[in-house]
Amino acid sequence: MGAFTMDADWLVFDPSPSKPVFHLPDGAVDAHCHVFGPGDEFPYAPERKYTPCDAGKAQLFALRDHLGFSRNVVVQATCHGSDNRAMVDALRHADGRARGVATVRRDVSTNELDELHDAGVRGVRFNFVRRLVDPKPDAYYFDIIEKIAPLGWHVVLYFEASDLRERWDFFNAIESDVVVDHMGRPDVTKSVDGPDFALYLRLLDENPRVWTKVTCPERLTKVGPPHYEDVVPFAKRVVESYPDRVLWGTDWPHPNLKKAMPDDGLLVDFIPRIAVTPELQSKLLVENPTRLYWGEGQ
Ligand code: 0GY
């Protein structure tokens, strides 16, 4: 028995996903995925809001190869708080094929930031989703933004529609590149032309430095797999409107899904529904993430 027991309602990732029908282009990046523990080696944070199953780097790299990705961007998961050791360990064992996004505290030191940069971290994540974290006042995040500026890092934002209204001025005031997770979590039962999604599109329209991940059909959908039809109009609109500022990722190992675990092969098969030409696919999967995470000065 390990030191941690996963939550009773925790769903474990699919151990044998299908082989996607869609053939990923060479150099494709899974730009949103996580590692969990293993807890015995990299303990989960005391302040965490969930205890997941272990999902370590070897399993992540096996999935990368199975699906046909070349590289990963490993995003610090909230179950590890600001202890980035599991994520950094994954980066250090990836032979240059992984970059990371960290969670840091306001009092993070320059030395700690330099070490993270050396391991391959290129951004910090600010999470506003209350079931995952206790969000802080804007000033807390501004202090971190000031500290990471010399490193040229970007800020990843995870928020829901109500947070976008509440934090609008703050989000618009960030001067670095910004990446929004999961299209700001639209309610896909509403119209793609409705006011909530319009506000998120306005953020992208008014801020050329804001990027977005067109990720998580499995999290947003009401109709489910295999085609996730209800998510398509939202993601397709974004890919076609901002082709140079979109990223895609699996979100493996899919934290906090409560109904069913997705088949990661089917998630890859979702890509050509939202990026319908080889040009759009190449930007989404190769050019954009490579520029942001492995580009000049990175
Ligand atoms: C995601 C989504 C979730 C969780 C986390 O760091 C996390 O704990 O990101 C979620 O539960 O919505 O982006 O993976």
Residues whose N, C-alpha, C, O or C-beta is under 5 A from the ligand:
A	BS01	0GY	Q76 A77 T78 C79 L132 D251 P255 N256
